[in-house]
């Protein structure tokens, strides 16, 4: 429930259940390797989920921003 609470509307509503799990683990400070171990998937699979999360949250690449942190902030604000 914590992973999906508050995500039905807005950009987080576009995320799949697995993407929300990955984002939740990102919010706990886990690395891609740590997330992969927790979810029993490969690191490459986690990287694909992270890429999809960043795209769905419409977080463009810039030299000034860290998109992974912005994604976590978006997640935490929705909780």
C-alpha positions in Angstrom: 0.0 0.0 0.0 2.8 2.4 0.8 4.3 2.0 -2.7 1.0 2.7 -4.5 -0.6 5.2 -2.1 -1.1 8.6 -3.7 0.1 7.4 -7.1 -3.2 6.9 -8.9 -3.2 10.4 -10.4 -0.5 12.6 -12.0 2.7 11.4 -13.5 3.2 8.6 -10.9 -0.1 7.1 -12.1 1.6 6.1 -15.3 4.1 3.9 -13.5 3.7 0.1 -13.4 3.6 -1.7 -10.1 7.2 -2.8 -10.6 8.3 0.7 -11.5 6.7 1.9 -8.3 8.6 -0.8 -6.4 11.9 0.3 -8.0 11.1 4.0 -7.2 10.3 3.1 -3.6 13.6 1.3 -3.2 15.4 4.3 -4.8 13.7 6.4 -2.2 15.3 4.2 0.5 18.7 5.1 -1.0 19.4 1.8 -2.7 21.7 1.5 -5.7 20.7 -0.3 -8.9 22.7 -3.3 -7.6 20.8 -3.2 -4.3 17.5 -2.9 -6.0 18.3 -5.8 -8.3 19.2 -8.0 -5.3 16.0 -7.0 -3.4 13.8 -7.8 -6.4 15.7 -10.8 -7.7 16.2 -9.3 -11.1 19.3 -8.3 -13.0 21.0 -4.9 -12.7 20.1 -4.3 -16.4 16.5 -4.9 -15.7 16.6 -2.3 -12.9 18.4 0.2 -15.3 15.5 -0.3 -17.8 12.9 0.4 -15.1 14.8 3.5 -13.9 15.0 4.8 -17.5 11.3 4.2 -17.9 10.5 5.9 -14.6 12.5 9.0 -15.6 10.8 9.1 -19.0 7.3 8.7 -17.6 8.0 11.4 -15.0 9.1 13.6 -17.8 12.5 14.4 -16.2 14.8 15.6 -19.0 18.5 15.2 -18.9 20.3 18.4 -17.9 23.7 19.2 -16.6 22.2 21.0 -13.6 19.8 18.3 -12.2 20.1 14.8 -10.9 17.1 13.1 -12.4 17.2 10.1 -9.9 16.9 12.5 -7.0 14.1 14.5 -8.7 12.2 11.2 -9.2 12.5 10.3 -5.5 11.3 13.8 -4.5 8.3 13.4 -6.8 7.6 10.0 -5.2 7.9 11.3 -1.7 5.8 14.4 -2.3 2.9 12.1 -3.6 2.9 10.0 -0.4 
